């Protein structure tokens, strides 16, 4: 003999077929909003309460901020204007009061209104992020015709990073509008198209001097040769436009002639990674990204960095060595401004990644071609001319903040490291 069946909850007169779903229609729906102190079981409790009325879930949104929950559920109406809907309202309010929560229930029709054309992610980095700057960003988004659909915090340290999901306006239009706003209010803003491409495998390529590392490698060599002032003078000539990069490189390397090759190991030991560099590379690699460096410096250093950091690609100029002495010359093709862009294309081809899925990071004018060739060019603590020309800029001294521009949260970084906050 079969066991007796438990009593069944009341059901609506007829459960709609899937083809009759209210999504995108004018079918009656109810928005249930719950507010209050968060605790385990609230979400399960609300939907267990709603289950007694055999409603369908159309949409859910839940946010917890400083221990306070806001839970929104959009569900079908069990009996529009009838007793079942009234019973549902009374039951939800009673359940909420029993947990010292507040409930708001609003009747209406249909689902959320369709999003406007164009979807973008606007990532904002603030150190700190002020209410004034947030207001300015939101107002500028609105001025383009965009609508902010959602705001989500990516990180609370070493900077505050938040992401706005925006629809209703084009990505390029947003980027153009927000670039001057970022400069005016002193925050970093990146705008990228939404969609599957953001989740695809990527290639990230960085400059080395003053980007991946805090130093200028040729200056480290010059210190051992006792010609720092002379090297600095040539660098100044190049910055004033009196010498192009290749002329400047040859002039500075010539001052190193006669240095013993043993100085290479000393320079390698003196190189200081930029804060966050290891975290950036380690996280990208664990996520399946490929990472490379291009440098106007020297392979004697970049090859060591490639091995130490587990990089996939590395290319730079090579100092000529004869009889264990630096000759003051370089050998092979020169890695200059155009060369960096060419190498980015080559790395992308080898990695099997389209250019649209590449990210380039650099600080100097000789990085501009590479930054503009990449799908996303990031000016890292760069000269003003580079910040203005790049897709976005990061002006905090932590290289791993670039992860937030890719939609990677701090919690995901820590999870990748096996750290639980």
Secondary structure, DSSP 4 states (H G I P E B T S, - for coil): -PPPPPPPPP--S-PPPGGG--TTS--EEEEEEEEEE--TTHHHHHHHHHHTTTPPEEEEEEEEETTEEEEEEEEE-SSTTSHHHHHHHHHHHHHHHHTT-EEEEEEEESSSPPPPS-EEEEEEEETT--HHHHHHHHHHHHHTT-EEEEEEEEESSSSEEEEEEEESS-HHHHHHHHHHHHHHHT-EEEEEE-SGGGGS--EEEE-TBTTTBSS-HHHHHHHHHT-HHHHHHHHHHHHTTSS-HHHHHHHHHHTTTT-BTTHHHHHHHH--BPTTHHHHHHHHHHTT-EEEEEEEEEHHHHHHHHHHHT-SEEEEEEEEEETTEEEEEEESS---HHHHHHHHHHHHHHHT--GGGEEEEE-SGGGHHHHHHSSEEEEES--HHHHHHSSEEE-SS-GGGHHHHTT--HHHHHHHTT---
